[in-house]
Amino acid sequence: MNNAQYKSDAMELICDTAEVRIAEITLAAHAQTPEHVHTHAPEICYCLSGELTVEHVGPQPMILRPGDKKRFEAGSAHQLVNRSGQPCRFLLIHAGGAFDFVPKGA
């Protein structure tokens, strides 16, 4: 399984145990993550500042603004994109299983 991740402007690991992982991420303007899945635990993305577009299986992308959140079930492919000209800060919360990051097609 591939645990290689994307490069963010900043990442602070707040909690990292066998069952819970919480990270605060800053994604630069016009940056994005690769499309990926987490196979063992759901992910909750909670926007702290800026705007973050979440691409996922569904009718259209969803834009998160401060205070908005989106949950991805384990195994659900998704991608996080900062389409704005400003950095975006958000929390990524994984709970209920071991953390992994599997790029689509890996």
C-alpha positions in Angstrom: 0.0 0.0 0.0 1.3 3.5 -0.9 1.4 6.0 1.9 3.2 8.7 -0.1 1.4 12.1 0.3 1.3 15.4 -1.5 3.3 18.4 -0.6 1.4 21.2 1.3 2.6 24.6 2.3 2.3 23.6 5.9 1.2 20.6 7.9 0.9 20.2 11.7 0.1 16.8 13.0 -2.1 17.5 16.0 -2.9 13.8 16.9 -1.5 10.6 15.5 -2.6 7.3 17.2 -3.6 3.9 15.9 -7.3 5.0 15.8 -7.2 8.8 15.3 -5.2 11.2 13.2 -5.8 14.9 13.0 -3.7 17.2 10.8 -4.0 20.9 10.1 -3.0 21.6 6.5 -2.3 24.8 4.5 -2.8 24.3 0.8 -1.3 27.0 -1.4 -3.3 29.0 -4.0 -4.1 26.9 -7.0 -2.6 23.7 -5.4 -4.3 20.3 -5.1 -4.0 16.9 -3.7 -3.9 13.8 -6.0 -7.2 12.0 -6.3 -7.0 9.4 -3.5 -8.7 7.1 -1.0 -8.3 6.1 2.6 -9.0 2.4 2.9 -9.3 1.9 6.6 -11.0 5.0 8.1 -13.3 7.8 7.0 -12.0 11.3 6.5 -13.6 14.5 7.6 -12.3 17.7 6.0 -13.1 20.9 8.0 -12.3 24.3 6.5 -10.7 26.8 8.8 -9.9 29.6 6.4 -10.1 30.3 2.6 -12.0 28.2 0.2 -11.5 24.5 -0.6 -13.1 22.6 -3.4 -13.8 18.9 -2.8 -14.1 16.7 -5.8 -15.8 13.4 -5.2 -18.2 11.0 -6.8 -21.4 13.0 -7.2 -23.1 15.5 -9.4 -20.7 18.4 -8.8 -17.8 19.6 -6.7 -18.5 21.1 -3.3 -16.9 24.3 -2.1 -16.0 24.4 1.6 -15.7 27.8 3.4 -14.7 28.4 7.0 -16.9 26.3 9.3 -18.0 23.9 6.5 -17.1 20.2 6.5 -17.3 17.1 4.3 -17.1 13.5 5.3 -15.6 10.8 2.9 -16.3 7.2 3.8 -13.4 4.8 3.8 -12.7 3.7 0.2 -14.4 6.8 -1.3 -12.2 8.5 -3.9 -11.8 12.3 -3.5 -9.5 15.2 -4.3 -9.0 18.5 -2.5 -8.4 21.6 -4.7 -7.6 25.2 -3.8 -8.9 27.1 -6.8 -8.6 30.5 -5.1 -5.7 33.0 -5.2 -5.2 32.7 -1.4 -4.0 29.8 0.8 -6.6 27.6 2.4 -6.3 26.0 5.9 -8.3 23.0 6.9 -8.3 20.1 9.3 -8.2 16.5 8.1 -9.6 14.0 10.7 -9.3 10.3 10.3 -10.9 8.1 13.0 -11.9 4.5 13.5 -9.0 2.9 11.7 -5.4 3.2 10.7 -4.5 6.1 8.4 -3.4 5.5 4.9 -3.2 7.6 1.7 -3.6 5.7 -1.5 -3.4 7.7 -4.8 -6.0 6.6 -7.4 -4.4 4.0 -9.6 -1.7 3.0 -7.1 
